Amino acid sequence: MKKIKLLIVLCIANIQILMAQIPHLTGEVKISIVNGTIESDLEYSNLPQLKNYSIGLILD
């Protein structure tokens, strides 16, 4: 009985992993210290269907 429950849990976990979308970010970011500007050309794909979201740039 324990083996069957474990098998069911593993199958469900595998299905969820296979159906998950992994966001992908490509592009270029140019930072000019002289001009104090940030210029970017980014492309996002495989984003989840959300109505409100934001993407931030963190500079350390």
C-alpha positions, 0 to 999 in steps of 0.5 A: 500500500505504501509503495502504491501511494509513493508511486502515485505521488511521484507520478503527480510530481513528474506531471507537474514538472513537465507542465511547468513553464520556465521563463526565458529572458534574452537581450542586451543591456547597456549602462552608461556611467558617463551619461547616467543612462540604462538602455535595454532591448529585452525579450521575455518568453514563456511568462505565466498568464498574469494580469499584473506583474513587474520586472525590475533591474537590481544594480549592486 
